[in-house]
Amino acid sequence: MFHIELLRKTSLAVALAGLVLTGAQAAEPHARTVRLEPARDLGGGLLRPRLSCFGAMPPTVILDTSGEPASLWTRVVPLLKERSRVCVWNHGAALSPEQDALKLHLALAAAGESPPYLRVAQGRGAAHIAAFALRYPQQVVGLLLVDAEPFPAHTVLDPMLPIAVLSSTQADDGAWQDSQAKLAAATTQTMQLLAQGPQGSLPMFSPDVVATGLDWLLRLTRTPSIEVDDRANP
């Protein structure tokens, strides 16, 4: 079970629609995979940057799976497959957040992808998607943080950037709870979902929580903003 703490919300103007990720990539429309360079042996096997994209409708959800088992998100994807286009990104090596942001940007360009982007990451991936949002602020329309570690010190995001924070409940860990609350206060457009379970388990054991967080961001980004012209009412 989970409950929703809706901290703040606003409306933005962005179009969107459906996420597709299956093993039968060849059968998916508009599917493409880009490998940027030859495989390298980094001591833990052969690794290389890989970007795989599926689906057709924006915004493009970029799911960062770097350093995680490929199976972690398999229960989430079927719930999201009709929501938006998705690109699964694995940088394939130990990179700083800034290096990862640049490498992903190059991979997206090589794949012919275009913004707007909605970034999704778990754990240490929060620093990477924050770096991307800071480097390319006009391209990012939202962040989905799943059991995320705190942003690096002095990270200041656009205060209007929507952020959904999905957190496993850790009743005996006050520092963990505080870190999640701080993430949920990173901008003025944030919400937090709390779910029972051990830290790092949400994509595997609570995929509905991840789907709900993404739904909130997609609804927010698709709602047209309303501008009021005060000159019409002097």
C-alpha positions as CSV (number, residue, x, y, z in Angstrom):
1,M,0.0,0.0,0.0
2,F,1.0,3.6,-0.5
3,H,-0.2,7.0,0.3
4,I,0.2,10.3,-1.6
5,E,1.5,13.5,-0.1
6,L,0.8,16.2,-2.6
7,L,3.1,19.1,-1.7
8,R,2.5,21.6,-4.5
9,K,1.4,21.5,-8.1
10,T,1.0,23.9,-11.1
11,S,0.1,23.7,-14.7
12,L,2.6,23.7,-17.6
13,A,2.1,23.5,-21.4
14,V,3.6,20.4,-23.0
15,A,2.2,17.6,-25.2
16,L,2.6,13.9,-24.3
17,A,1.5,10.3,-24.7
18,G,2.8,6.4,-24.5
19,L,5.8,4.4,-23.2
20,V,6.8,1.1,-24.9
21,L,9.6,-1.3,-23.8
22,T,9.5,-4.9,-24.9
23,G,11.9,-7.6,-25.8
24,A,10.5,-7.6,-29.3
25,Q,12.1,-4.3,-30.2
26,A,11.9,-4.9,-34.0
27,A,8.1,-5.1,-33.7
28,E,7.8,-1.6,-32.1
29,P,7.2,1.4,-34.3
30,H,9.9,4.2,-34.1
31,A,12.2,1.9,-32.2
32,R,16.0,2.5,-32.4
33,T,19.1,1.5,-30.5
34,V,22.3,3.5,-30.5
35,R,25.7,2.2,-29.2
36,L,28.1,5.1,-29.1
37,E,31.4,3.3,-29.0
38,P,33.0,-0.2,-28.9
39,A,32.6,-2.3,-25.8
40,R,35.3,-1.9,-23.1
41,D,36.4,-4.2,-20.4
42,L,36.1,-2.2,-17.2
43,G,36.9,-5.1,-14.9
44,G,33.3,-6.1,-14.5
45,G,32.7,-7.4,-18.0
46,L,32.1,-5.7,-21.3
47,L,30.2,-2.4,-21.0
48,R,29.3,0.2,-23.5
49,P,26.9,3.2,-23.7
50,R,23.6,2.1,-24.9
51,L,20.4,4.1,-25.7
52,S,17.2,2.2,-26.7
53,C,14.1,4.1,-27.6
54,F,10.5,2.9,-28.2
55,G,7.1,4.4,-28.9
56,A,6.0,7.5,-30.8
57,M,4.5,10.2,-28.6
58,P,6.1,13.0,-26.5
59,P,7.4,13.8,-24.0
60,T,10.2,11.2,-24.1
61,V,10.7,9.5,-20.8
62,I,14.4,8.8,-20.3
63,L,14.9,5.9,-17.9
64,D,18.4,5.7,-16.5
65,T,19.3,2.1,-15.7
66,S,23.1,2.6,-15.3
67,G,24.5,0.4,-12.6
68,E,21.3,-1.5,-12.1
69,P,20.1,-5.0,-13.1
70,A,18.1,-4.9,-16.3
71,S,15.3,-6.8,-14.6
72,L,14.7,-4.1,-12.0
73,W,12.2,-2.1,-14.2
74,T,10.5,-5.0,-16.0
75,R,7.3,-4.9,-13.9
76,V,7.0,-1.1,-14.3
77,V,7.3,-0.9,-18.1
78,P,4.0,-2.8,-18.9
79,L,2.1,-0.3,-16.8
80,L,3.7,2.6,-18.7
81,K,3.8,1.3,-22.2
82,E,0.9,3.4,-23.5
83,R,1.7,6.6,-21.7
84,S,4.8,8.1,-23.5
85,R,7.8,7.5,-25.7
86,V,10.7,6.0,-23.6
87,C,14.4,5.8,-24.0
88,V,16.3,3.5,-21.8
89,W,19.8,4.8,-21.1
90,N,22.8,3.0,-19.7
91,H,26.1,4.9,-19.9
92,G,28.1,1.7,-19.5
93,A,30.9,3.1,-17.3
94,A,31.6,5.1,-14.2
95,L,31.0,8.7,-15.2
96,S,30.5,11.9,-13.2
97,P,27.0,13.4,-13.5
98,E,28.3,16.1,-15.8
99,Q,30.1,13.6,-18.0
100,D,26.9,11.5,-18.2
101,A,24.8,14.5,-19.1
102,L,27.0,15.3,-22.0
103,K,27.3,11.7,-23.2
104,L,23.5,11.3,-23.0
105,H,22.9,14.5,-24.9
106,L,25.2,13.2,-27.7
107,A,23.4,9.8,-27.7
108,L,20.0,11.5,-28.0
109,A,21.3,13.6,-31.0
110,A,22.8,10.5,-32.6
111,A,19.5,8.7,-32.2
112,G,17.5,11.5,-33.7
113,E,15.6,12.1,-30.5
114,S,14.3,15.6,-29.5
115,P,12.9,17.2,-26.4
116,P,10.9,17.6,-24.2
117,Y,12.4,15.0,-21.9
118,L,11.1,13.6,-18.6
119,R,14.0,12.0,-16.6
120,V,13.6,8.9,-14.4
121,A,16.3,7.5,-12.1
122,Q,16.8,5.6,-8.8
123,G,19.4,5.9,-6.1
124,R,22.6,7.6,-7.2
125,G,21.0,8.3,-10.6
126,A,19.4,11.4,-9.0
127,A,22.7,13.3,-9.3
128,H,22.9,12.4,-13.0
129,I,19.4,13.5,-14.0
130,A,19.8,16.7,-11.9
131,A,23.0,17.4,-13.8
132,F,21.2,16.9,-17.1
133,A,18.4,19.3,-16.0
134,L,20.9,21.9,-15.0
135,R,22.9,21.7,-18.3
136,Y,19.8,21.5,-20.6
137,P,17.0,23.2,-18.6
138,Q,14.9,24.0,-21.7
139,Q,14.8,20.3,-22.6
140,V,13.6,18.8,-19.3
141,V,9.9,19.0,-18.2
142,G,10.1,16.9,-15.1
143,L,12.0,14.5,-12.9
144,L,10.9,11.2,-11.4
145,L,13.1,10.2,-8.4
146,V,12.7,6.7,-7.1
147,D,14.3,6.0,-3.7
148,A,16.8,8.6,-4.7
149,E,19.9,9.7,-2.9
150,P,20.2,13.4,-2.1
151,F,21.2,15.8,-4.8
152,P,24.8,17.0,-4.7
153,A,25.5,20.0,-2.5
154,H,24.6,23.4,-4.1
155,T,22.3,21.9,-6.7
156,V,19.7,24.5,-7.5
157,L,17.1,23.5,-10.0
158,D,14.5,25.6,-11.8
159,P,11.9,26.3,-9.1
160,M,9.1,25.6,-11.6
161,L,10.5,22.1,-12.6
162,P,8.0,19.4,-11.6
163,I,9.5,16.6,-9.5
164,A,7.8,13.4,-8.2
165,V,9.6,11.8,-5.3
166,L,8.8,8.1,-4.7
167,S,10.1,6.9,-1.4
168,S,10.1,3.5,0.4
169,T,9.0,3.9,4.0
170,Q,11.9,3.5,6.5
171,A,10.3,3.9,9.9
172,D,13.5,3.6,11.8
173,D,15.7,5.7,9.6
174,G,15.1,9.4,10.3
175,A,18.0,10.5,8.1
176,W,16.5,8.7,5.1
177,Q,13.1,10.3,5.7
178,D,14.7,13.7,6.0
179,S,16.6,13.2,2.7
180,Q,13.4,12.3,0.9
181,A,11.5,15.3,2.3
182,K,14.4,17.5,1.2
183,L,14.2,16.1,-2.4
184,A,10.4,16.7,-2.3
185,A,11.1,20.4,-1.4
186,A,13.6,20.9,-4.2
187,T,11.2,23.0,-6.3
188,T,7.8,24.6,-5.9
189,Q,6.2,21.9,-8.1
190,T,6.7,18.7,-6.2
191,M,4.8,15.7,-4.8
192,Q,5.8,12.7,-2.8
193,L,4.6,9.1,-2.8
194,L,5.4,6.9,0.2
195,A,5.2,3.1,-0.2
196,Q,5.9,0.3,2.3
197,G,9.0,-1.8,1.6
198,P,12.8,-1.7,1.8
199,Q,14.8,1.0,0.2
200,G,15.4,0.3,-3.5
201,S,12.5,-2.1,-3.9
202,L,9.9,0.1,-5.5
203,P,10.3,-0.7,-9.2
204,M,10.4,-4.4,-8.5
205,F,7.7,-4.7,-5.8
206,S,5.6,-1.6,-6.1
207,P,5.5,-0.8,-9.9
208,D,2.1,0.8,-9.4
209,V,3.7,3.5,-7.3
210,V,6.2,4.3,-10.1
211,A,3.3,4.4,-12.6
212,T,1.3,6.8,-10.3
213,G,4.3,9.1,-10.0
214,L,4.7,9.2,-13.8
215,D,1.0,9.8,-14.3
216,W,1.1,12.8,-12.0
217,L,4.0,14.3,-14.0
218,L,2.3,13.6,-17.4
219,R,-1.0,15.1,-16.3
220,L,0.9,18.1,-15.1
221,T,2.9,18.6,-18.2
222,R,-0.2,18.1,-20.5
223,T,-2.4,20.7,-18.7
224,P,-2.4,23.9,-20.7
225,S,-1.3,26.9,-18.7
226,I,-3.7,29.9,-18.6
227,E,-2.4,33.4,-19.1
228,V,-4.6,36.2,-17.8
229,D,-4.4,39.6,-19.7
230,D,-5.1,42.2,-17.0
231,R,-5.6,44.8,-19.8
232,A,-8.9,43.1,-20.6
233,N,-10.2,44.1,-17.2
234,P,-8.9,47.6,-16.4
